[in-house]
Amino acid sequence: MKQLDFMCIGVQKGATTSIHQILKQHPQIFLPNVKEVLFFDRDENFEQGISWYQEHFKEAKSTQTIGEVCPSYIYDAKAPKRIYDYNPNIKLILILRNPADRAFSQYKMRVGRGDEKRRFEDAVKTELQKIKNNEDYPLPEHYIARGFYDKQIIRYFELFDKKNILILLFKKDFLDNKKETIKKILDFINVDSSVSLPLNIKATPDVNWKSQFLNKILNTANPINQFAKKIIPSKKTRLKIKYFFSNFNQKATASKLELEEIRPFLINEVYKESILNLEKLIDKDLSNWLKI
């Protein structure tokens, strides 16, 4: 099997799941059912070898453009060199989100899952102290550290040709100009950009579920899903039904007021220098990120 043609490498909570679901509908693109194979950033997977990785893409047709969406690749220090050694000419897609908003979205997701009990401000202050002391702490609690994009992107710029890296902004490009941005991505990876794809997909809501049973039915393989495939042959229609019931089943958690209370501190004291460095590095106007 041929090597992958492209990867969307980040960032976490930057619409990568939606990108995966949208691109997966394109007949010329193959993406695995498992969004994140976690090969280049997880030692236990990487040690199983390239053949283990390629196995996830074995169902791809020879004519299809093959890709993976894995937002943890931008953050892991080992991933860039491993990806370069695998395919130095691979196309890389990166979607950047205001780091304060990104951090809160990650926090809110973990609150919704029941994995985080602290207030956002307490979680932030604890993490900043651990960063200052150079302490190890669980990867899922890296709310703040993941937002220093300048340090992460430079690792890729040092290895890959910049013409093979497409950098997009979460709000300006994806939220406000989604149709044009998807076309830009399709052109970037050299597939037909005139194909009409479903765009209104919010695939990873920051919520608890009103019914865990309904969530399980919607998101796991089970007899009900198999029956639905038989009576509703159209995959696009099934997706619309799935997201309708998924939205109905959402129960929001964690008030955004928790973010607004410390946004000035995060922007002015934590991220400002990194944002200004990033602005020069990628040659994009990030002045909106600096607004309180």
Rosetta blueprint (number, residue, H / E / L):
1 M L
2 K L
3 Q L
4 L L
5 D L
6 F E
7 M E
8 C E
9 I E
10 G E
11 V L
12 Q L
13 K L
14 G L
15 A L
16 T H
17 T H
18 S H
19 I H
20 H H
21 Q H
22 I H
23 L H
24 K L
25 Q L
26 H L
27 P L
28 Q L
29 I E
30 F E
31 L L
32 P L
33 N L
34 V L
35 K L
36 E L
37 V L
38 L L
39 F L
40 F L
41 D L
42 R L
43 D H
44 E H
45 N H
46 F H
47 E L
48 Q L
49 G L
50 I H
51 S H
52 W H
53 Y H
54 Q H
55 E H
56 H H
57 F H
58 K L
59 E L
60 A L
61 K L
62 S L
63 T L
64 Q L
65 T E
66 I E
67 G E
68 E E
69 V E
70 C L
71 P H
72 S H
73 Y H
74 I L
75 Y L
76 D L
77 A L
78 K L
79 A H
80 P H
81 K H
82 R H
83 I H
84 Y H
85 D H
86 Y H
87 N L
88 P L
89 N L
90 I L
91 K E
92 L E
93 I E
94 L E
95 I E
96 L E
97 R L
98 N L
99 P H
100 A H
101 D H
102 R H
103 A H
104 F H
105 S H
106 Q H
107 Y H
108 K H
109 M H
110 R H
111 V H
112 G H
113 R L
114 G L
115 D L
116 E L
117 K L
118 R L
119 R L
120 F H
121 E H
122 D H
123 A H
124 V H
125 K H
126 T H
127 E H
128 L H
129 Q H
130 K H
131 I H
132 K H
133 N L
134 N L
135 E L
136 D L
137 Y L
138 P L
139 L H
140 P H
141 E H
142 H L
143 Y L
144 I L
145 A H
146 R H
147 G H
148 F L
149 Y H
150 D H
151 K H
152 Q H
153 I H
154 I H
155 R H
156 Y H
157 F H
158 E L
159 L L
160 F L
161 D L
162 K H
163 K H
164 N H
165 I E
166 L E
167 I E
168 L E
169 L E
170 F H
171 K H
172 K H
173 D H
174 F H
175 L H
176 D L
177 N L
178 K H
179 K H
180 E H
181 T H
182 I H
183 K H
184 K H
185 I H
186 L H
187 D H
188 F H
189 I L
190 N L
191 V L
192 D L
193 S L
194 S L
195 V L
196 S L
197 L L
198 P L
199 L L
200 N L
201 I L
202 K L
203 A L
204 T L
205 P L
206 D L
207 V E
208 N E
209 W E
210 K L
211 S L
212 Q H
213 F H
214 L H
215 N H
216 K H
217 I H
218 L H
219 N H
220 T L
221 A L
222 N L
223 P H
224 I H
225 N H
226 Q H
227 F H
228 A H
229 K H
230 K H
231 I H
232 I L
233 P L
234 S L
235 K H
236 K H
237 T H
238 R H
239 L H
240 K H
241 I H
242 K H
243 Y H
244 F H
245 F H
246 S H
247 N H
248 F H
249 N L
250 Q E
251 K E
252 A E
253 T L
254 A L
255 S L
256 K L
257 L H
258 E H
259 L H
260 E H
261 E H
262 I H
263 R H
264 P H
265 F H
266 L H
267 I H
268 N H
269 E H
270 V H
271 Y H
272 K H
273 E H
274 S H
275 I H
276 L H
277 N H
278 L H
279 E H
280 K H
281 L H
282 I H
283 D L
284 K L
285 D L
286 L L
287 S H
288 N H
289 W H
290 L H
291 K L
292 I L
